[in-house]
């Protein structure tokens, strides 16, 4: 298992990439809305999760996904669970 510094490095690299499709809202708006709905701070959220571009195609998707902040989860989000 990779360490937390490696996880954060992968997350930062992935989060810096432009969205795969135009999101319905900005990344910051997504974070603010999520935090408000769930009564958490952005700092608390970022301890365990990272917001990445999403291109799932679901009608309710706002263009962003909240993913566990670990290398495996980030890579699975990007490539699918089978690494495709």
VEXFI-132697 format. One record per atom (N, C-alpha, C, O): residue in one letter; atom name; residue number from 1; x negated, y negated, z. Coordinates in Angstrom, 1 decimal, m for minus. Each point is the difference from the previous one (the first is absolute). Layout:
site aa->A	at->CA	i->NUM	c1->X	c2->Y	c3->Z .
...
//
This chain:
site aa->X	at->N	i->1	c1->m0.8	c2->1.2	c3->0.0 .
site aa->X	at->CA	i->1	c1->0.8	c2->m1.2	c3->0.0 .
site aa->X	at->C	i->1	c1->m0.9	c2->m1.2	c3->0.0 .
site aa->X	at->O	i->1	c1->m1.0	c2->m0.1	c3->0.7 .
site aa->X	at->N	i->2	c1->1.4	c2->m0.9	c3->m1.5 .
site aa->X	at->CA	i->2	c1->m0.8	c2->m1.2	c3->m0.1 .
site aa->X	at->C	i->2	c1->0.3	c2->m1.0	c3->1.2 .
site aa->X	at->O	i->2	c1->1.1	c2->0.1	c3->0.6 .
site aa->X	at->N	i->3	c1->m2.0	c2->m0.9	c3->m0.3 .
site aa->X	at->CA	i->3	c1->0.2	c2->m0.9	c3->1.2 .
site aa->X	at->C	i->3	c1->0.8	c2->m1.2	c3->m0.4 .
site aa->X	at->O	i->3	c1->0.4	c2->m0.2	c3->m1.2 .
site aa->X	at->N	i->4	c1->0.0	c2->m0.6	c3->2.2 .
site aa->X	at->CA	i->4	c1->1.0	c2->m1.1	c3->m0.2 .
site aa->X	at->C	i->4	c1->m0.6	c2->m1.1	c3->m0.9 .
site aa->X	at->O	i->4	c1->0.7	c2->m0.6	c3->m0.7 .
site aa->X	at->N	i->5	c1->m2.0	c2->0.4	c3->0.8 .
site aa->X	at->CA	i->5	c1->m0.7	c2->m1.0	c3->m0.8 .
site aa->X	at->C	i->5	c1->0.2	c2->0.4	c3->m1.5 .
site aa->X	at->O	i->5	c1->0.2	c2->m0.9	c3->m0.8 .
site aa->X	at->N	i->6	c1->m0.4	c2->2.2	c3->0.5 .
site aa->X	at->CA	i->6	c1->0.2	c2->0.4	c3->m1.4 .
site aa->X	at->C	i->6	c1->1.4	c2->m0.1	c3->m0.4 .
site aa->X	at->O	i->6	c1->0.3	c2->m0.5	c3->m1.1 .
site aa->X	at->N	i->7	c1->0.7	c2->0.8	c3->2.0 .
site aa->X	at->CA	i->7	c1->1.4	c2->m0.1	c3->m0.3 .
site aa->X	at->C	i->7	c1->0.3	c2->m1.5	c3->m0.4 .
site aa->X	at->O	i->7	c1->0.7	c2->m0.2	c3->m1.0 .
site aa->X	at->N	i->8	c1->m1.2	c2->m0.7	c3->1.8 .
site aa->X	at->CA	i->8	c1->0.3	c2->m1.4	c3->m0.2 .
site aa->X	at->C	i->8	c1->m0.6	c2->m0.5	c3->m1.3 .
site aa->X	at->O	i->8	c1->0.6	c2->m0.7	c3->m0.7 .
site aa->X	at->N	i->9	c1->m1.8	c2->1.2	c3->0.4 .
site aa->X	at->CA	i->9	c1->m0.7	c2->m0.4	c3->m1.3 .
site aa->X	at->C	i->9	c1->0.8	c2->0.5	c3->m1.2 .
site aa->X	at->O	i->9	c1->0.2	c2->m0.8	c3->m0.9 .
site aa->X	at->N	i->10	c1->0.3	c2->2.0	c3->1.0 .
site aa->X	at->CA	i->10	c1->0.8	c2->0.5	c3->m1.1 .
site aa->X	at->C	i->10	c1->1.3	c2->m0.8	c3->m0.1 .
site aa->X	at->O	i->10	c1->0.4	c2->m0.3	c3->m1.1 .
site aa->X	at->N	i->11	c1->0.2	c2->0.0	c3->2.2 .
site aa->X	at->CA	i->11	c1->1.3	c2->m0.7	c3->0.0 .
site aa->X	at->C	i->11	c1->m0.2	c2->m1.4	c3->m0.5 .
site aa->X	at->O	i->11	c1->0.8	c2->m0.5	c3->m0.8 .
site aa->X	at->N	i->12	c1->m1.9	c2->m0.2	c3->1.1 .
site aa->X	at->CA	i->12	c1->m0.3	c2->m1.3	c3->m0.5 .
site aa->X	at->C	i->12	c1->m0.2	c2->0.0	c3->m1.5 .
site aa->X	at->O	i->12	c1->0.5	c2->m0.8	c3->m0.7 .
site aa->X	at->N	i->13	c1->m1.2	c2->1.8	c3->0.2 .
site aa->X	at->CA	i->13	c1->m0.2	c2->0.1	c3->m1.4 .
site aa->X	at->C	i->13	c1->1.3	c2->0.2	c3->m0.7 .
site aa->X	at->O	i->13	c1->0.2	c2->m0.6	c3->m1.0 .
site aa->X	at->N	i->14	c1->0.6	c2->1.5	c3->1.5 .
site aa->X	at->CA	i->14	c1->1.3	c2->0.3	c3->m0.7 .
site aa->X	at->C	i->14	c1->1.0	c2->m1.2	c3->0.1 .
site aa->X	at->O	i->14	c1->0.6	c2->m0.3	c3->m1.0 .
site aa->X	at->N	i->15	c1->m0.6	c2->m0.3	c3->2.1 .
site aa->X	at->CA	i->15	c1->0.9	c2->m1.2	c3->0.2 .
site aa->X	at->C	i->15	c1->m0.4	c2->m1.2	c3->m0.8 .
site aa->X	at->O	i->15	c1->0.9	c2->m0.8	c3->m0.4 .
site aa->X	at->N	i->16	c1->m2.2	c2->0.7	c3->0.0 .
site aa->X	at->CA	i->16	c1->m0.4	c2->m1.1	c3->m0.8 .
site aa->X	at->C	i->16	c1->0.3	c2->0.2	c3->m1.5 .
site aa->X	at->O	i->16	c1->0.0	c2->m1.0	c3->m0.7 .
site aa->X	at->N	i->17	c1->0.4	c2->2.2	c3->0.3 .
site aa->X	at->CA	i->17	c1->0.4	c2->0.3	c3->m1.3 .
site aa->X	at->C	i->17	c1->1.3	c2->m0.7	c3->m0.3 .
site aa->X	at->O	i->17	c1->0.9	c2->0.0	c3->0.8 .
site aa->X	at->N	i->18	c1->m0.7	c2->m0.5	c3->m2.0 .
site aa->X	at->CA	i->18	c1->1.3	c2->m0.5	c3->m0.4 .
site aa->X	at->C	i->18	c1->1.1	c2->1.1	c3->0.0 .
site aa->X	at->O	i->18	c1->m0.3	c2->1.1	c3->m0.3 .
site aa->X	at->N	i->19	c1->1.6	c2->m1.5	c3->0.5 .
site aa->X	at->CA	i->19	c1->1.1	c2->1.0	c3->0.0 .
site aa->X	at->C	i->19	c1->0.1	c2->0.6	c3->m1.4 .
site aa->X	at->O	i->19	c1->m0.4	c2->m0.6	c3->m1.0 .
site aa->X	at->N	i->20	c1->0.8	c2->1.9	c3->1.0 .
site aa->X	at->CA	i->20	c1->0.2	c2->0.7	c3->m1.2 .
site aa->X	at->C	i->20	c1->1.2	c2->m0.6	c3->m0.8 .
site aa->X	at->O	i->20	c1->0.0	c2->0.1	c3->m1.3 .
site aa->X	at->N	i->21	c1->0.9	c2->m0.7	c3->2.0 .
site aa->X	at->CA	i->21	c1->1.1	c2->m0.6	c3->m0.7 .
site aa->X	at->C	i->21	c1->0.3	c2->m1.3	c3->0.8 .
site aa->X	at->O	i->21	c1->m0.4	c2->m0.1	c3->1.2 .
site aa->X	at->N	i->22	c1->1.1	c2->m0.8	c3->m1.8 .
site aa->X	at->CA	i->22	c1->0.2	c2->m1.3	c3->0.7 .
site aa->X	at->C	i->22	c1->1.0	c2->0.3	c3->1.2 .
site aa->X	at->O	i->22	c1->1.1	c2->0.4	c3->m0.2 .
site aa->X	at->N	i->23	c1->m1.6	c2->m0.7	c3->1.4 .
site aa->X	at->CA	i->23	c1->0.8	c2->0.2	c3->1.2 .
site aa->X	at->C	i->23	c1->1.2	c2->m1.0	c3->0.1 .
site aa->X	at->O	i->23	c1->m0.1	c2->m1.1	c3->m0.6 .
site aa->X	at->N	i->24	c1->1.2	c2->1.5	c3->1.2 .
site aa->X	at->CA	i->24	c1->1.1	c2->m0.9	c3->0.2 .
site aa->X	at->C	i->24	c1->m0.3	c2->m1.1	c3->1.0 .
site aa->X	at->O	i->24	c1->0.6	c2->m1.1	c3->m0.1 .
site aa->X	at->N	i->25	c1->m1.6	c2->1.4	c3->1.0 .
site aa->X	at->CA	i->25	c1->m0.4	c2->m1.0	c3->1.0 .
site aa->X	at->C	i->25	c1->m1.5	c2->0.0	c3->0.1 .
site aa->X	at->O	i->25	c1->m0.6	c2->0.9	c3->m0.5 .
site aa->X	at->N	i->26	c1->0.0	c2->m1.9	c3->1.1 .
site aa->X	at->CA	i->26	c1->m1.4	c2->0.0	c3->0.2 .
site aa->X	at->C	i->26	c1->m0.4	c2->1.0	c3->1.1 .
site aa->X	at->O	i->26	c1->0.9	c2->0.4	c3->0.8 .
site aa->X	at->N	i->27	c1->m2.1	c2->0.0	c3->m0.7 .
site aa->X	at->CA	i->27	c1->m0.5	c2->0.8	c3->1.0 .
site aa->X	at->C	i->27	c1->0.3	c2->m0.6	c3->1.4 .
site aa->X	at->O	i->27	c1->0.4	c2->0.7	c3->0.9 .
site aa->X	at->N	i->28	c1->m0.7	c2->m2.0	c3->m0.8 .
site aa->X	at->CA	i->28	c1->0.2	c2->m0.6	c3->1.3 .
site aa->X	at->C	i->28	c1->1.5	c2->0.0	c3->0.4 .
site aa->X	at->O	i->28	c1->0.3	c2->0.2	c3->1.2 .
site aa->X	at->N	i->29	c1->0.6	c2->m0.4	c3->m2.2 .
site aa->X	at->CA	i->29	c1->1.4	c2->0.0	c3->0.3 .
site aa->X	at->C	i->29	c1->0.4	c2->1.4	c3->0.5 .
site aa->X	at->O	i->29	c1->0.8	c2->0.2	c3->0.9 .
site aa->X	at->N	i->30	c1->m1.3	c2->0.8	c3->m1.6 .
site aa->X	at->CA	i->30	c1->0.3	c2->1.4	c3->0.4 .
site aa->X	at->C	i->30	c1->m0.5	c2->0.3	c3->1.5 .
site aa->X	at->O	i->30	c1->0.8	c2->0.5	c3->0.8 .
site aa->X	at->N	i->31	c1->m2.0	c2->m1.0	c3->m0.5 .
site aa->X	at->CA	i->31	c1->m0.5	c2->0.2	c3->1.4 .
site aa->X	at->C	i->31	c1->0.9	c2->m0.7	c3->1.0 .
site aa->X	at->O	i->31	c1->0.4	c2->0.5	c3->1.0 .
site aa->X	at->N	i->32	c1->m0.1	c2->m1.8	c3->m1.3 .
site aa->X	at->CA	i->32	c1->0.8	c2->m0.8	c3->0.9 .
site aa->X	at->C	i->32	c1->1.4	c2->0.6	c3->0.2 .
site aa->X	at->O	i->32	c1->0.5	c2->0.1	c3->1.1 .
site aa->X	at->N	i->33	c1->0.2	c2->0.4	c3->m2.2 .
site aa->X	at->CA	i->33	c1->1.3	c2->0.6	c3->0.2 .
site aa->X	at->C	i->33	c1->m0.1	c2->1.3	c3->0.8 .
site aa->X	at->O	i->33	c1->0.9	c2->0.2	c3->0.8 .
site aa->X	at->N	i->34	c1->m1.9	c2->0.6	c3->m1.1 .
site aa->X	at->CA	i->34	c1->m0.1	c2->1.3	c3->0.7 .
site aa->X	at->C	i->34	c1->m0.2	c2->m0.3	c3->1.5 .
site aa->X	at->O	i->34	c1->0.6	c2->0.6	c3->0.8 .
site aa->X	at->N	i->35	c1->m1.5	c2->m1.5	c3->m0.5 .
site aa->X	at->CA	i->35	c1->m0.3	c2->m0.3	c3->1.4 .
site aa->X	at->C	i->35	c1->1.2	c2->m0.5	c3->0.7 .
site aa->X	at->O	i->35	c1->0.3	c2->0.3	c3->1.2 .
site aa->X	at->N	i->36	c1->0.5	c2->m1.2	c3->m1.8 .
site aa->X	at->CA	i->36	c1->1.2	c2->m0.5	c3->0.6 .
site aa->X	at->C	i->36	c1->1.0	c2->1.1	c3->0.2 .
site aa->X	at->O	i->36	c1->0.6	c2->0.0	c3->1.1 .
site aa->X	at->N	i->37	c1->m0.4	c2->0.8	c3->m2.1 .
site aa->X	at->CA	i->37	c1->1.0	c2->1.1	c3->0.2 .
site aa->X	at->C	i->37	c1->m0.4	c2->1.0	c3->1.1 .
site aa->X	at->O	i->37	c1->0.9	c2->0.6	c3->0.6 .
site aa->X	at->N	i->38	c1->m2.2	c2->m0.4	c3->m0.4 .
site aa->X	at->CA	i->38	c1->m0.4	c2->1.0	c3->0.9 .
site aa->X	at->C	i->38	c1->m0.7	c2->m0.5	c3->1.3 .
site aa->X	at->O	i->38	c1->m0.5	c2->0.7	c3->0.8 .
site aa->X	at->N	i->39	c1->0.7	c2->m2.0	c3->m0.6 .
site aa->X	at->CA	i->39	c1->m0.5	c2->m0.7	c3->1.2 .
site aa->X	at->C	i->39	c1->m1.5	c2->0.4	c3->0.3 .
site aa->X	at->O	i->39	c1->m0.3	c2->0.4	c3->1.1 .
site aa->X	at->N	i->40	c1->m0.5	c2->m0.6	c3->m2.1 .
site aa->X	at->CA	i->40	c1->m1.5	c2->0.2	c3->0.1 .
site aa->X	at->C	i->40	c1->m0.7	c2->m1.2	c3->m0.5 .
site aa->X	at->O	i->40	c1->0.6	c2->m0.7	c3->m0.8 .
site aa->X	at->N	i->41	c1->m1.8	c2->0.5	c3->1.2 .
site aa->X	at->CA	i->41	c1->m0.8	c2->m1.0	c3->m0.6 .
site aa->X	at->C	i->41	c1->m0.8	c2->0.5	c3->m1.2 .
site aa->X	at->O	i->41	c1->m0.2	c2->1.2	c3->m0.1 .
site aa->X	at->N	i->42	c1->m0.2	c2->m2.1	c3->m0.8 .
site aa->X	at->CA	i->42	c1->m0.9	c2->0.4	c3->m1.1 .
site aa->X	at->C	i->42	c1->m1.3	c2->0.7	c3->0.5 .
site aa->X	at->O	i->42	c1->m0.4	c2->0.9	c3->m0.6 .
site aa->X	at->N	i->43	c1->m0.1	c2->m1.4	c3->1.7 .
site aa->X	at->CA	i->43	c1->m1.2	c2->0.6	c3->0.6 .
site aa->X	at->C	i->43	c1->0.2	c2->1.4	c3->0.5 .
site aa->X	at->O	i->43	c1->m0.7	c2->0.9	c3->m0.3 .
site aa->X	at->N	i->44	c1->1.9	c2->m0.7	c3->0.9 .
site aa->X	at->CA	i->44	c1->0.4	c2->1.3	c3->0.5 .
site aa->X	at->C	i->44	c1->0.2	c2->1.0	c3->m1.1 .
site aa->X	at->O	i->44	c1->m0.4	c2->1.2	c3->0.0 .
site aa->X	at->N	i->45	c1->1.0	c2->m1.7	c3->m1.1 .
site aa->X	at->CA	i->45	c1->0.3	c2->0.8	c3->m1.2 .
site aa->X	at->C	i->45	c1->m1.3	c2->0.5	c3->m0.6 .
site aa->X	at->O	i->45	c1->m0.1	c2->1.1	c3->m0.4 .
site aa->X	at->N	i->46	c1->m0.8	c2->m2.1	c3->0.3 .
site aa->X	at->CA	i->46	c1->m1.3	c2->0.4	c3->m0.8 .
site aa->X	at->C	i->46	c1->m0.9	c2->0.9	c3->0.8 .
site aa->X	at->O	i->46	c1->m1.0	c2->0.5	c3->m0.6 .
site aa->X	at->N	i->47	c1->1.3	c2->m0.2	c3->1.9 .
site aa->X	at->CA	i->47	c1->m0.8	c2->0.9	c3->0.7 .
site aa->X	at->C	i->47	c1->0.1	c2->1.4	c3->m0.5 .
site aa->X	at->O	i->47	c1->m0.9	c2->0.8	c3->0.0 .
site aa->X	at->N	i->48	c1->2.1	c2->m0.5	c3->m0.5 .
site aa->X	at->CA	i->48	c1->0.4	c2->1.4	c3->m0.4 .
site aa->X	at->C	i->48	c1->0.4	c2->0.1	c3->m1.4 .
site aa->X	at->O	i->48	c1->0.1	c2->1.1	c3->m0.6 .
site aa->X	at->N	i->49	c1->0.3	c2->m2.2	c3->m0.1 .
site aa->X	at->CA	i->49	c1->0.5	c2->0.1	c3->m1.3 .
site aa->X	at->C	i->49	c1->m0.6	c2->m1.1	c3->m0.9 .
site aa->X	at->O	i->49	c1->m0.7	c2->m0.9	c3->0.4 .
site aa->X	at->N	i->50	c1->0.8	c2->1.2	c3->m1.7 .
site aa->X	at->CA	i->50	c1->m0.5	c2->m1.0	c3->m1.0 .
site aa->X	at->C	i->50	c1->1.0	c2->m0.1	c3->m1.1 .
site aa->X	at->O	i->50	c1->0.7	c2->1.0	c3->m0.3 .
site aa->X	at->N	i->51	c1->m0.5	c2->m2.2	c3->m0.2 .
site aa->X	at->CA	i->51	c1->0.9	c2->m0.3	c3->m1.1 .
site aa->X	at->C	i->51	c1->m0.7	c2->0.1	c3->m1.3 .
site aa->X	at->O	i->51	c1->m1.0	c2->m0.7	c3->m0.3 .
site aa->X	at->N	i->52	c1->1.5	c2->1.6	c3->m0.6 .
site aa->X	at->CA	i->52	c1->m0.6	c2->0.2	c3->m1.3 .
site aa->X	at->C	i->52	c1->1.1	c2->m0.2	c3->m1.1 .
site aa->X	at->O	i->52	c1->1.2	c2->0.2	c3->0.2 .
site aa->X	at->N	i->53	c1->m1.7	c2->m0.5	c3->m1.4 .
site aa->X	at->CA	i->53	c1->1.0	c2->m0.1	c3->m1.1 .
site aa->X	at->C	i->53	c1->0.7	c2->1.3	c3->m0.3 .
site aa->X	at->O	i->53	c1->m0.6	c2->1.1	c3->0.2 .
site aa->X	at->N	i->54	c1->1.8	c2->m1.2	c3->m0.6 .
site aa->X	at->CA	i->54	c1->0.8	c2->1.2	c3->m0.2 .
site aa->X	at->C	i->54	c1->0.7	c2->m0.1	c3->m1.4 .
site aa->X	at->O	i->54	c1->0.5	c2->m1.1	c3->m0.4 .
site aa->X	at->N	i->55	c1->m0.5	c2->2.2	c3->m0.3 .
site aa->X	at->CA	i->55	c1->0.6	c2->0.0	c3->m1.3 .
site aa->X	at->C	i->55	c1->0.9	c2->1.3	c3->m0.1 .
site aa->X	at->O	i->55	c1->0.0	c2->0.7	c3->m1.0 .
site aa->X	at->N	i->56	c1->0.8	c2->m0.5	c3->2.1 .
site aa->X	at->CA	i->56	c1->0.8	c2->1.2	c3->0.1 .
site aa->X	at->C	i->56	c1->1.2	c2->0.0	c3->m1.0 .
site aa->X	at->O	i->56	c1->0.5	c2->1.0	c3->m0.4 .
site aa->X	at->N	i->57	c1->m0.1	c2->m2.2	c3->0.0 .
site aa->X	at->CA	i->57	c1->1.1	c2->m0.1	c3->m0.9 .
site aa->X	at->C	i->57	c1->1.4	c2->0.0	c3->0.6 .
site aa->X	at->O	i->57	c1->1.0	c2->m0.2	c3->m0.7 .
site aa->X	at->N	i->58	c1->m1.0	c2->0.4	c3->2.0 .
site aa->X	at->CA	i->58	c1->1.3	c2->0.0	c3->0.7 .
site aa->X	at->C	i->58	c1->0.7	c2->m1.4	c3->0.0 .
site aa->X	at->O	i->58	c1->m0.7	c2->m1.0	c3->0.1 .
site aa->X	at->N	i->59	c1->2.0	c2->1.0	c3->m0.4 .
site aa->X	at->CA	i->59	c1->0.7	c2->m1.3	c3->m0.1 .
site aa->X	at->C	i->59	c1->m0.2	c2->m0.9	c3->1.2 .
site aa->X	at->O	i->59	c1->0.0	c2->m1.2	c3->m0.1 .
site aa->X	at->N	i->60	c1->m0.1	c2->1.8	c3->1.3 .
site aa->X	at->CA	i->60	c1->m0.1	c2->m0.8	c3->1.2 .
site aa->X	at->C	i->60	c1->m1.5	c2->m0.4	c3->0.4 .
site aa->X	at->O	i->60	c1->m0.2	c2->m0.7	c3->0.9 .
site aa->X	at->N	i->61	c1->m0.7	c2->1.2	c3->m1.7 .
site aa->X	at->CA	i->61	c1->m1.5	c2->m0.3	c3->0.3 .
site aa->X	at->C	i->61	c1->m0.2	c2->m1.5	c3->m0.3 .
site aa->X	at->O	i->61	c1->0.4	c2->m0.6	c3->m1.0 .
site aa->X	at->N	i->62	c1->m1.2	c2->0.0	c3->2.0 .
site aa->X	at->CA	i->62	c1->m0.3	c2->m1.4	c3->m0.2 .
site aa->X	at->C	i->62	c1->m1.5	c2->m0.2	c3->m0.5 .
site aa->X	at->O	i->62	c1->m0.5	c2->m1.1	c3->0.0 .
site aa->X	at->N	i->63	c1->m0.1	c2->2.3	c3->m0.4 .
site aa->X	at->CA	i->63	c1->m1.3	c2->m0.1	c3->m0.6 .
site aa->X	at->C	i->63	c1->m1.1	c2->0.3	c3->0.9 .
site aa->X	at->O	i->63	c1->m1.2	c2->m0.2	c3->m0.3 .
site aa->X	at->N	i->64	c1->1.5	c2->0.5	c3->1.6 .
site aa->X	at->CA	i->64	c1->m1.0	c2->0.2	c3->1.0 .
site aa->X	at->C	i->64	c1->0.3	c2->1.3	c3->0.8 .
site aa->X	at->O	i->64	c1->1.2	c2->0.3	c3->0.2 .
site aa->X	at->N	i->65	c1->m2.2	c2->0.4	c3->0.3 .
site aa->X	at->CA	i->65	c1->0.2	c2->1.2	c3->0.8 .
site aa->X	at->C	i->65	c1->m0.8	c2->m0.2	c3->1.3 .
site aa->X	at->O	i->65	c1->m1.1	c2->m0.5	c3->0.0 .
site aa->X	at->N	i->66	c1->1.7	c2->1.0	c3->1.1 .
site aa->X	at->CA	i->66	c1->m0.7	c2->0.0	c3->1.3 .
site aa->X	at->C	i->66	c1->m0.6	c2->1.4	c3->0.2 .
site aa->X	at->O	i->66	c1->0.8	c2->1.0	c3->0.0 .
site aa->X	at->N	i->67	c1->m2.1	c2->m0.9	c3->0.0 .
site aa->X	at->CA	i->67	c1->m0.7	c2->1.3	c3->0.1 .
site aa->X	at->C	i->67	c1->m0.8	c2->0.1	c3->1.2 .
site aa->X	at->O	i->67	c1->m0.6	c2->m1.0	c3->0.5 .
site aa->X	at->N	i->68	c1->0.5	c2->2.2	c3->0.1 .
site aa->X	at->CA	i->68	c1->m0.9	c2->0.2	c3->1.1 .
site aa->X	at->C	i->68	c1->m1.4	c2->m0.5	c3->m0.4 .
site aa->X	at->O	i->68	c1->m0.4	c2->0.2	c3->m1.1 .
site aa->X	at->N	i->69	c1->m0.3	c2->m0.8	c3->2.1 .
site aa->X	at->CA	i->69	c1->m1.3	c2->m0.5	c3->m0.3 .
site aa->X	at->C	i->69	c1->m1.1	c2->1.0	c3->0.2 .
site aa->X	at->O	i->69	c1->m0.8	c2->m0.1	c3->0.9 .
site aa->X	at->N	i->70	c1->0.8	c2->1.1	c3->m1.7 .
site aa->X	at->CA	i->70	c1->m1.0	c2->1.0	c3->m0.1 .
site aa->X	at->C	i->70	c1->m0.3	c2->0.4	c3->m1.4 .
site aa->X	at->O	i->70	c1->0.9	c2->m0.1	c3->m0.9 .
site aa->X	at->N	i->71	c1->m2.1	c2->0.5	c3->0.6 .
site aa->X	at->CA	i->71	c1->m0.5	c2->0.3	c3->m1.3 .
site aa->X	at->C	i->71	c1->1.0	c2->0.9	c3->m0.8 .
site aa->X	at->O	i->71	c1->0.3	c2->m0.2	c3->m1.1 .
site aa->X	at->N	i->72	c1->0.0	c2->1.3	c3->1.8 .
site aa->X	at->CA	i->72	c1->0.8	c2->1.0	c3->m0.7 .
site aa->X	at->C	i->72	c1->1.4	c2->m0.5	c3->m0.4 .
site aa->X	at->O	i->72	c1->0.4	c2->0.2	c3->m1.2 .
site aa->X	at->N	i->73	c1->0.3	c2->m1.0	c3->2.1 .
site aa->X	at->CA	i->73	c1->1.3	c2->m0.5	c3->m0.3 .
site aa->X	at->C	i->73	c1->m0.1	c2->m1.1	c3->m1.2 .
site aa->X	at->O	i->73	c1->0.8	c2->0.0	c3->m0.8 .
site aa->X	at->N	i->74	c1->m1.9	c2->m0.8	c3->0.9 .
site aa->X	at->CA	i->74	c1->m0.2	c2->m1.0	c3->m1.0 .
site aa->X	at->C	i->74	c1->m0.2	c2->0.7	c3->m1.4 .
site aa->X	at->O	i->74	c1->0.6	c2->m0.5	c3->m1.0 .
site aa->X	at->N	i->75	c1->m1.4	c2->1.5	c3->0.9 .
site aa->X	at->CA	i->75	c1->m0.3	c2->0.6	c3->m1.2 .
site aa->X	at->C	i->75	c1->1.2	c2->0.8	c3->m0.5 .
site aa->X	at->O	i->75	c1->0.3	c2->0.0	c3->m1.2 .
site aa->X	at->N	i->76	c1->0.5	c2->0.6	c3->2.1 .
site aa->X	at->CA	i->76	c1->1.2	c2->0.7	c3->m0.4 .
site aa->X	at->C	i->76	c1->1.0	c2->m1.0	c3->m0.6 .
site aa->X	at->O	i->76	c1->0.7	c2->0.4	c3->m0.9 .
site aa->X	at->N	i->77	c1->m0.6	c2->m1.6	c3->1.5 .
site aa->X	at->CA	i->77	c1->0.9	c2->m1.0	c3->m0.5 .
site aa->X	at->C	i->77	c1->m0.4	c2->m0.4	c3->m1.4 .
site aa->X	at->O	i->77	c1->0.8	c2->m0.1	c3->m0.9 .
site aa->X	at->N	i->78	c1->m2.1	c2->0.0	c3->0.7 .
site aa->X	at->CA	i->78	c1->m0.5	c2->m0.5	c3->m1.3 .
site aa->X	at->C	i->78	c1->0.1	c2->1.1	c3->m1.1 .
site aa->X	at->O	i->78	c1->0.4	c2->m0.3	c3->m1.1 .
site aa->X	at->N	i->79	c1->m0.7	c2->1.5	c3->1.5 .
site aa->X	at->CA	i->79	c1->m0.1	c2->1.1	c3->m1.0 .
site aa->X	at->C	i->79	c1->1.0	c2->1.1	c3->0.1 .
site aa->X	at->O	i->79	c1->0.1	c2->0.9	c3->m0.8 .
site aa->X	at->N	i->80	c1->0.8	c2->m1.0	c3->1.8 .
site aa->X	at->CA	i->80	c1->1.0	c2->1.0	c3->0.2 .
site aa->X	at->C	i->80	c1->m0.6	c2->1.1	c3->0.8 .
site aa->X	at->O	i->80	c1->m1.2	c2->0.1	c3->0.1 .
site aa->X	at->N	i->81	c1->2.0	c2->0.7	c3->0.6 .
site aa->X	at->CA	i->81	c1->m0.5	c2->1.0	c3->0.9 .
site aa->X	at->C	i->81	c1->m0.9	c2->1.1	c3->m0.6 .
site aa->X	at->O	i->81	c1->m0.8	c2->0.6	c3->0.7 .
site aa->X	at->N	i->82	c1->1.0	c2->m0.4	c3->m2.0 .
site aa->X	at->CA	i->82	c1->m0.8	c2->1.0	c3->m0.7 .
site aa->X	at->C	i->82	c1->m1.3	c2->m0.6	c3->m0.7 .
site aa->X	at->O	i->82	c1->m0.7	c2->0.7	c3->m0.6 .
site aa->X	at->N	i->83	c1->0.5	c2->m2.0	c3->0.9 .
site aa->X	at->CA	i->83	c1->m1.2	c2->m0.7	c3->m0.6 .
site aa->X	at->C	i->83	c1->0.1	c2->m0.3	c3->m1.5 .
site aa->X	at->O	i->83	c1->m1.0	c2->m0.2	c3->m0.7 .
site aa->X	at->N	i->84	c1->2.2	c2->0.2	c3->0.2 .
site aa->X	at->CA	i->84	c1->0.3	c2->m0.2	c3->m1.4 .
site aa->X	at->C	i->84	c1->m0.4	c2->m1.4	c3->m0.5 .
site aa->X	at->O	i->84	c1->0.1	c2->m0.3	c3->m1.1 .
//
